[in-house]
Amino acid sequence: MRHLIVCLLVVLVSISIPAHSASPKKNGDIEKIVKEISAKRIEATIRKLVSFETRNSLSDTASDTKGVGAARRWIKSEMERCNAENGGRMKVEFDEHLAPVSARIAVPTPIINVVATLPGEQAESRDRIYLVSGHYDSMRSTPIDPDGFAPGANDDASGTAAVIEMACVMSKYKFNATLVFMTVAGEEQGLLGSTFFAKAAKAKGMNIAGMITNDIVGNTKGSDGKVVRDRVRLFAEGIPPLKEMPDEWVALIRTGGENDSPARQLARHIKASAERYVPKMKVDLIYRRDRYLRGGDHFPFLDAGYAAVRMTEPNEDFHHQHQNVRVENGVQFGDLPEFVDFAYTADVARVNAAALASLAIGPAAPQEVLMENMRLENNTTFRWNANAEPNVTGYRVVWRETTAPFWQKFEDIGNVTRTTVYGVSKDNVVFGLQAIDKDGNASVTTYPRPFRP
């Protein structure tokens, strides 16, 4: 009898603790990565990118000191320098495509991304990819001006510098999954570099399990004068605007999973991981694709069916974005380095690095997660495919009220592929399933589909 009471207490505890309290102890390598991110190096990178005068995708490609060609060659050389210092495990290369004539391109123009790939160390996880990007091109008040001064310090030398810094720091360390650090061209011409890459990745069947773009992550003083430097916005799309709705999206909508798209599951994981390792920064989830009238390099990845999100500062000053450098009525316009908070940019890089490292160290999200829907009952039963990773030791069922944004309760189970949560009805809550490895690292959550044979 006493043994039964103890077992009941264990079960009650397991289903009443908020899910975020189930986090494992901090990973030492991730703590080191966060500490090694340098605001001084990020400042130096931003100032170097500004020194090219313009990085417009239509600008000079022959000069060694001015234009988009000089900028991309410098970025590649910087990635290669870091790679050589850190053991040479990254593959650094140009990803080149020819953009046809369009409203923002007068003649066919090469669009060249700089891509650094750090292969995963675990055979079962190496094809699982997490990608982080910033765009290195810049623009003035018009995107078709190839020659005018377009410093682009915040938009988006800040995101580019964060990506370069992450590549240089994180390439010292080993991860189970593969990390890709990409600086993108042609963003201001219509998301060209990211579109070319995402379409090619889809055609090749690349398993991009998560993508983060960093665009405008350097300013802390808004146009109203208010300074906010302890938060970053993370935009995560819900239901995509699809012309034809695949069966999995229909099932998601019919079961009240509008807030449980792959992008939002990724965003929840990023927020939890980042705030654990960078507690002074709060990640504000914004449940939409992006800001009004704006777009980012995560769009093509979302359109290709990948989970993708955007990070950007919380308090923008539009005087310093997409503006010719000038003074009008005593107001300075232009995207100049003096308006970038380098320490804040470094903190955003730390948020990214902590999240990416947690994703790449942890297991893959469970696949083919089904919620049995065969009878009327107040219990809930799941089945799924076992993870391939040898270090996965079990799974965790998580749930929350249908109106809650984050997981509230959980129940850890063993290394099985079917389980029942007793006394919790699928009619009343939203469920998810995570894989757990031997160190307690949790995967991104998978939303279950209803199953009725």
C-alpha positions in Angstrom: 0.0 0.0 0.0 2.8 2.4 0.9 4.6 1.6 -2.3 1.4 2.4 -4.3 1.0 5.8 -2.5 4.7 6.6 -3.4 4.1 5.7 -7.0 1.0 7.9 -7.2 2.8 10.8 -5.7 5.6 10.5 -8.3 3.0 10.5 -11.1 1.2 13.6 -9.6 4.5 15.5 -9.3 5.5 14.5 -12.9 2.3 16.0 -14.3 2.1 19.2 -12.3 5.6 20.8 -12.7 5.9 23.5 -15.4 7.6 22.0 -18.4 10.4 24.5 -18.4 11.6 23.3 -15.0 12.5 19.9 -16.6 15.6 21.5 -18.2 18.9 19.6 -17.8 21.8 21.1 -16.0 23.7 23.6 -18.2 26.1 22.3 -20.8 29.6 23.5 -20.2 30.5 24.0 -23.9 27.4 26.2 -24.4 28.4 28.3 -21.4 31.8 28.8 -22.9 30.5 29.7 -26.3 28.2 32.4 -24.8 31.2 33.9 -22.9 33.5 33.9 -25.9 31.2 36.0 -28.1 33.0 39.4 -28.3 31.4 42.8 -28.7 34.7 44.2 -29.7 35.1 41.8 -32.6 31.5 42.4 -33.6 32.2 46.1 -33.6 35.3 45.7 -35.7 33.4 43.5 -38.2 30.6 46.1 -38.6 33.0 48.9 -39.1 34.9 46.9 -41.7 31.7 46.1 -43.6 30.8 49.8 -43.5 34.3 50.7 -44.9 33.3 49.2 -48.2 31.1 52.3 -48.7 28.3 50.3 -50.3 27.5 46.6 -50.4 24.6 47.0 -52.8 24.2 43.8 -54.8 24.5 45.9 -58.0 27.7 47.6 -56.9 31.4 47.2 -58.0 32.7 43.6 -57.9 36.3 44.2 -59.1 37.6 46.7 -56.5 39.3 45.4 -53.4 38.2 48.3 -51.3 34.7 49.2 -52.4 31.5 47.4 -53.3 29.8 44.1 -52.9 32.6 42.1 -54.4 35.2 43.3 -51.9 32.8 42.7 -49.1 32.0 39.1 -49.9 35.7 38.3 -50.5 36.5 39.8 -47.1 33.8 37.8 -45.4 34.9 34.6 -47.0 38.6 35.3 -46.0 37.5 36.0 -42.4 35.6 32.8 -42.2 38.6 30.9 -43.6 40.9 32.6 -41.1 38.8 31.5 -38.2 38.4 28.0 -39.7 42.2 27.6 -40.0 42.7 28.7 -36.4 40.0 26.3 -35.2 41.2 23.1 -36.8 39.8 23.4 -40.3 36.5 21.5 -39.8 34.3 24.0 -41.5 33.8 24.1 -45.3 33.8 27.7 -46.4 32.5 28.5 -49.9 30.7 30.8 -52.3 27.1 29.9 -53.2 26.6 31.6 -56.6 23.5 32.1 -58.6 22.6 34.4 -61.6 19.6 36.6 -60.9 17.6 37.6 -64.0 16.4 41.0 -64.9 13.7 42.3 -62.6 12.3 45.6 -61.2 15.3 45.8 -59.0 18.0 44.3 -61.3 18.7 46.1 -64.7 21.0 43.3 -66.1 21.6 39.7 -65.1 23.6 39.8 -61.9 25.5 37.2 -59.9 24.1 36.9 -56.4 26.7 35.2 -54.2 26.2 33.9 -50.6 29.1 33.1 -48.3 28.4 29.7 -46.6 30.4 28.1 -43.8 29.3 24.5 -42.9 30.4 22.8 -39.7 29.5 19.1 -40.1 27.9 17.2 -37.3 29.9 14.6 -35.4 27.1 12.1 -34.9 26.5 9.8 -37.9 22.7 9.6 -37.1 22.4 13.4 -36.8 24.8 14.7 -39.4 22.1 15.3 -42.1 20.1 17.3 -39.6 21.0 21.0 -40.3 20.5 24.2 -38.4 21.1 27.3 -40.4 21.7 30.9 -39.2 21.9 33.9 -41.6 22.4 37.6 -41.9 22.4 39.5 -45.2 25.6 41.4 -46.1 24.2 43.6 -48.9 23.0 47.2 -48.2 21.0 49.9 -49.8 20.2 53.6 -49.7 16.7 55.1 -50.1 16.5 53.0 -53.4 17.7 49.5 -53.9 18.8 50.2 -57.5 21.5 52.8 -56.6 24.8 50.9 -57.1 27.3 53.6 -56.3 26.0 55.9 -53.5 27.2 55.6 -49.9 25.1 52.8 -48.3 26.8 51.9 -45.0 24.2 49.4 -43.8 25.7 49.3 -40.3 22.5 47.9 -38.7 20.7 46.6 -41.8 22.4 44.2 -41.9 26.0 44.4 -41.0 24.8 43.8 -37.5 23.3 40.4 -38.4 26.2 39.6 -40.7 28.7 40.3 -37.9 26.7 38.2 -35.5 26.9 35.2 -37.9 30.6 35.6 -38.5 31.3 35.8 -34.8 29.2 32.7 -34.2 31.0 30.8 -36.9 34.4 31.8 -35.5 33.5 30.9 -31.9 31.4 27.8 -32.5 33.7 26.1 -35.0 36.0 25.4 -32.0 33.4 23.0 -30.7 31.7 19.7 -31.8 28.0 19.2 -32.2 25.9 16.2 -33.1 24.0 17.9 -35.9 25.4 20.2 -38.7 25.5 23.9 -38.4 25.5 26.3 -41.4 26.6 29.9 -41.0 25.5 31.9 -44.0 25.8 35.5 -45.1 23.4 36.3 -47.8 23.4 38.7 -50.8 20.5 40.2 -52.7 18.2 40.6 -49.8 17.3 44.2 -50.7 16.7 43.1 -54.3 13.9 40.7 -53.2 15.4 38.0 -50.9 17.3 36.6 -53.8 20.3 34.9 -52.1 18.1 33.1 -49.6 15.5 32.2 -52.2 18.2 30.6 -54.4 19.6 28.7 -51.5 16.3 27.5 -50.0 15.0 26.3 -53.4 18.2 24.4 -54.1 18.1 22.9 -50.6 14.5 21.7 -51.1 15.5 20.2 -54.5 18.4 18.3 -52.9 16.2 17.1 -50.0 18.4 18.8 -47.4 17.1 18.2 -43.9 17.1 21.8 -42.6 15.5 21.3 -39.2 15.6 24.9 -38.2 16.6 28.3 -39.7 17.2 31.6 -37.9 17.7 34.9 -39.8 19.2 37.9 -38.0 18.2 41.2 -39.7 18.5 44.6 -38.0 19.8 43.4 -34.6 22.0 46.3 -33.6 20.0 49.3 -32.4 18.6 49.8 -28.9 17.3 53.4 -29.2 13.9 53.8 -30.9 12.6 56.8 -32.8 10.8 57.9 -29.6 14.1 58.0 -27.7 13.3 55.0 -25.6 16.2 52.5 -25.0 15.5 48.8 -24.9 18.5 46.6 -24.7 17.4 43.5 -22.8 15.0 42.0 -25.3 14.9 40.7 -28.9 11.9 39.9 -31.0 11.5 36.4 -32.5 9.0 36.3 -35.3 7.4 32.9 -35.9 4.7 32.1 -38.4 1.6 30.0 -37.7 -0.5 28.7 -40.6 1.3 29.5 -43.8 -0.6 31.2 -46.7 -0.9 28.0 -48.9 -2.9 27.8 -52.0 -3.5 24.1 -51.4 -3.6 22.8 -47.8 -1.7 19.5 -47.3 -3.3 16.9 -45.1 -0.9 17.6 -42.2 -1.9 21.3 -42.1 -5.6 20.4 -42.3 -5.2 18.0 -39.3 -3.4 20.7 -37.4 -6.2 23.3 -37.9 -9.0 20.8 -37.2 -7.4 19.8 -33.9 -6.8 23.4 -32.6 -3.1 23.4 -33.4 -2.9 26.8 -35.1 -0.3 27.9 -32.6 1.8 24.7 -33.0 3.3 25.1 -36.5 6.9 23.8 -36.9 8.1 27.5 -36.8 6.4 28.1 -33.5 7.7 24.9 -32.0 11.2 25.9 -33.1 10.6 29.4 -31.6 9.6 28.0 -28.2 12.7 25.8 -28.1 14.9 28.8 -29.1 13.3 31.0 -26.4 13.8 28.4 -23.6 17.4 27.6 -24.6 18.5 31.2 -25.1 17.0 32.5 -21.8 18.6 29.7 -19.9 22.1 30.6 -21.0 21.6 34.3 -21.5 19.3 35.2 -18.7 19.7 39.0 -19.0 18.0 38.8 -22.5 14.3 38.1 -22.9 13.2 36.6 -26.2 9.8 38.0 -27.1 7.9 35.6 -29.4 5.8 37.5 -32.0 3.2 35.2 -33.5 3.4 36.4 -37.1 5.7 35.9 -40.1 7.3 39.4 -39.9 6.5 43.1 -39.3 4.0 44.9 -41.5 5.4 46.1 -44.9 8.7 44.2 -44.2 10.2 40.8 -45.1 13.3 38.7 -44.3 15.4 35.8 -45.5 13.4 33.3 -43.5 10.5 33.8 -46.0 12.0 31.5 -48.7 12.7 28.8 -46.2 9.1 28.9 -44.9 7.9 28.8 -48.4 10.0 25.7 -49.0 8.4 24.0 -46.0 11.2 24.5 -43.5 10.8 25.8 -39.9 12.2 29.3 -40.0 12.1 32.4 -37.8 13.4 35.9 -37.7 15.3 37.8 -34.9 15.2 41.6 -34.9 15.6 44.4 -32.4 12.5 45.4 -30.4 12.5 49.2 -30.9 13.4 50.3 -34.5 14.4 53.8 -35.6 13.4 54.0 -39.3 15.5 57.2 -39.8 18.5 54.8 -39.8 17.1 52.2 -42.3 17.0 52.4 -46.1 17.9 56.1 -46.0 20.4 58.2 -47.9 22.9 59.6 -45.4 22.0 63.2 -44.7 20.9 65.8 -42.2 17.5 67.3 -42.4 16.1 69.9 -39.9 18.9 68.9 -37.5 18.0 65.2 -37.8 20.7 62.7 -38.9 19.4 60.1 -41.4 21.3 57.0 -42.5 22.4 53.6 -41.3 25.7 54.6 -39.6 27.8 52.7 -37.1 27.2 55.4 -34.4 23.6 54.2 -34.1 24.6 50.6 -33.4 24.9 49.3 -29.8 27.7 46.8 -30.3 27.2 45.2 -26.8 23.6 44.6 -27.6 24.5 43.0 -31.0 26.8 40.7 -29.1 24.0 39.7 -26.7 21.8 38.9 -29.7 24.6 36.8 -31.1 24.8 35.0 -27.7 21.1 34.3 -27.8 21.5 32.8 -31.3 24.6 30.8 -30.3 23.0 29.3 -27.2 19.9 28.3 -29.1 21.8 26.8 -32.1 24.1 24.9 -29.8 21.2 23.5 -27.8 19.5 22.4 -31.0 22.6 20.8 -32.5 23.6 19.0 -29.3 20.1 17.7 -28.6 18.1 15.0 -30.4 15.9 15.3 -33.4 12.2 15.9 -33.0 10.2 12.7 -32.9 8.7 11.6 -36.2 5.2 10.2 -37.1 3.7 11.2 -33.7 0.1 10.0 -33.6 -2.6 10.6 -31.0 -5.0 7.6 -30.9 -8.5 8.7 -31.6 -10.4 5.4 -31.4 -12.8 5.7 -28.4 -14.4 8.2 -26.0 -12.2 8.4 -23.0 -10.5 10.8 -20.6 -7.0 9.3 -21.1 -4.7 10.1 -24.1 -2.6 7.6 -25.9 0.3 8.3 -28.3 2.5 6.3 -30.7 5.5 7.3 -32.7 8.6 6.2 -34.5 11.7 5.6 -32.4 14.6 8.2 -32.8 17.7 6.9 -34.6 20.2 8.5 -32.3 21.8 6.0 -29.9 21.9 8.5 -27.0 18.1 9.0 -26.9 17.0 7.4 -23.6 13.4 8.3 -23.5 10.6 10.7 -24.4 8.6 13.4 -22.7 4.9 14.2 -23.2 4.2 17.9 -22.7 0.9 19.8 -22.6 -0.7 23.1 -21.9 -4.1 24.7 -21.8 -5.4 25.6 -25.2 -5.1 29.3 -24.5 -1.6 29.1 -23.0 1.5 30.0 -25.2 4.0 27.7 -23.5 4.2 24.2 -22.2 2.9 24.0 -18.6 3.1 20.3 -17.6 5.0 17.2 -18.6 5.4 13.5 -18.0 8.7 11.7 -18.7 8.5 8.2 -20.0 11.0 5.5 -21.0 12.5 4.5 -24.3 9.2 3.3 -25.7 7.1 4.1 -28.8 3.7 4.1 -27.3 2.3 5.6 -24.0 -0.8 6.7 -22.3 -1.3 9.8 -20.2 -4.0 8.9 -17.7 -6.6 11.4 -16.5 -5.7 14.1 -19.1 -8.2 14.4 -21.9 -7.0 15.4 -25.4 -10.3 17.4 -25.6 -9.1 19.9 -23.0 -5.4 20.6 -23.7 -2.7 20.8 -26.4 -0.2 18.0 -26.4 3.3 17.6 -27.8 6.1 15.0 -27.7 9.9 15.5 -27.2 12.8 13.2 -27.4 15.2 13.2 -24.4 18.9 12.2 -24.6 21.1 10.7 -21.8 22.2 14.2 -20.7 18.6 15.4 -20.4 18.6 17.5 -23.6 15.2 17.8 -25.1 14.3 18.0 -28.8 12.0 20.5 -30.4 8.4 19.4 -29.8 6.4 17.5 -32.3 2.6 18.2 -32.5 0.7 14.9 -32.7 -1.7 14.1 -35.5 -5.0 12.3 -34.8 -4.9 8.6 -35.7 -7.9 6.4 -36.3 -7.3 3.1 -38.2 
